[in-house]
Amino acid sequence: MTEKDKRQEIVETAAGVFLRHGYRKTTLDDIAEAAHLQKSSLYHYFSNKDELFREIVKYIHGQLYDTLSASMPGTGTLRDEIETYLDVLSKEIERLHPHKELFLEEVGLLLPIAQDLIITFEASLRHLLEKRIAAAVTKGELSASCPVKELTTVISYFLERVFKAREFSEHYAIAADNALHYVLTLFEPYFTSSSLSNEARSS
């Protein structure tokens, strides 16, 4: 096993430990034991718990980005790919749902450690969405008058807010459940295909 592979193995193991016990209660001894390493060996790969946690955040973000990117390859219709994108996003958030309370209890501790990574990740998702919308304009699915950057900003802001807050507000929960309808409504004035526009109205 290469050093890179071992580092990745530690990250994946540590992610499971953090999810089970929380950041505050987890020690490097716990992680070393789970990874079948001496603590001194763990220090060879990560200098402290914060550094390891940041690597876990990068790992989770990388997996999610790859999954979401694969949902919008640009080979299908914009409507279908947006629907798949939202479905994947919802399922990934639901997958992490059992650990929501754990992270909320420690948000004040965790946010300063990883806030820059979260900002970067959200920017990467906005860029992914912007590229897909721009491709739809190029393909003629959306009219040339479509304000790509502005529309991307509105949709991204909407998705970030409703999916993050859906567990805490009935209003946000309803919005998340109907996210496809709301997003397609934003696209509707720019669809060039009447059939696709009608499909969006009925969704």
N, C-alpha and C positions, 0 to 999 in steps of 0.2 A: 504494500500500500504506500502510495506516495505521500509526502507531507501535506500536499494540497488535499488529497482524499481524506487523510486523517483529520485535518482541520474541519472539513465539511462534515465528517461523521460526528465530531464533537459538537458542532453547531446544531445538528439535527437531534442529537441526544439531549443537549441542554435545553432545546426548545420544549421537549416533552417534560423535562423536570420543572421548568418555569411554569408551564401551563398547569401542572398538577399542584404545585405548592405555592406559586406566586413568586414574584421577584424578591420581595423583602425576606421571606423565610428561606429561600434557596441559598445555599453556600457553595463555594467552589469545591469544598469537600464532597458535597452531594453530587455535583456534576462529575467530578473526577471518579467517584465510585460508580456512577451510572455508566460512564464511558470506559470503565475498567482501566483507569490510569492512576498513577501516583499524582498527588497534587503538584509536585515539582515538575512532572511531565506536562501537566496542564498549563503551567506557567510558560512553558516553551512556546505554546501556541497563542495564549491570550494573557495579557498582563494583569487584567482585573475583570470583575464581573460586568462592569459597564461596557467594556470593549466587547465582551462575549455577547451581551444582550444586543448591542448594535449590529453585530454580525447576524444574529438571529432575525432581527427586523429586516435587514437587507435580504436575507434568505427568503423570508416569507413574502416580502415585496416582489422579489425576483420571480418566485413561483406564480404569484398572482398576476404579475404583468405578462408573463409568458402565456398563461391561460387566457387572459383577456385579449391579448394580441391575436392569439390563434382563433378567437371567436369572431374576429373581423378581418379576414384575409383579403377582402376586396373582390372576391370571386362571385359572391352572391349579390342579391339586392341589398340596398342600404337598409330597408325596413327589416328584412330577415336577419341581417347581421347585427343590427341594433337590438333586436329582440333577443338574439342569442347572447349578446354582450350583457344585457340587463339580467338575463336568467342566470348566467354564470356569476355575475357580481352578487346577486341575491343569494345564490347557493353558497358561495364562499363566505359571505358574512354569516349565514346561518350555520355553517360548519364551525365557525369560531364562537358562536353564540353561547355554548356552555361555559366559556371562560370569561364572558362579559363582566360578570360581577367581580371576578378576581382582578381584572385590569382596572375597573372603575375604582376599586378600593385603593389602588396604587397609582392612579393617573398622575397625581401631583409629583410622585417620585419618578415615574417613567417618562413623562412628557419631556422634561428638560434633557434627558439622555438621548432621546430619539427624534425630537421635534424637527430637526433639520432634515432627517431622513424621510419623515412623513411629508414634509413640504416638497421635497424632491420627487417623491413617489407620486404625489397628487399631480405635480407638474408633468410627469411622464405620462400619466393617464390622459391629461388634457391634450398633450401632444399627439398621443395615439388617436384620440377621438378627432382631433383637428385634421390629421392626415386622412382619416377615413371619410370625413365630410368633404374635404378638398378633392379626394378621388371621385366622390359621387358627382361633384361639379364637373370634373374633367370628363367623366363617362356620360354626362348628360342626364343623370338621374335628378340632379338639382340644377336649377337655373344659375346662370352666371352672376345673377344679382344676389345670390345667397351670401350673406355676410358671415363667412366661415369663422373667423376669429371670434366675432361677437357671439355667434350662436354656440360655438364651443364653450365659451366662458359661461353663458347662461345655463347650458345643459350640465356642465361639470359642477357648477355651484349647486344646482338643484340636486344632482345625484349625491354629492358629498354630504349635503345636509340631510336629506330624507333618509338615506340608508344608515347614516350614523345615529340618527335620533329616533328611528322608527319604533324602538322598544320602549320609549319613554313618553310618547305622545300619540293619542289616537289619530290626530290630524296627520302626523308624519307617517304613521303606519298605513293610513289610507293612501297617502301620496306615493309611498314606496310600492304598495300593491298595484297601483295604477301608473307606475312610472312610464311604461311603454306608451300609454295613451298620451300622457303629458309631453313626452319627448317628441312623439310623432306629430302632435299638434304644433309644436314649434317648427318642425320641418315642413308642415303642410303647405304653407304659402309658396314654397320653393320647389316642390315636386313638379317635374315636367311631364310625368306620365299620369294621365287622368285616372287610369285604373289603379295605380299605386296610391294616388291621392284619395280615391274613394275607399280603398282598403284601410288607409290610415283613419279616415273618418269613422269607419265602422268598428274599429278595434277598441 
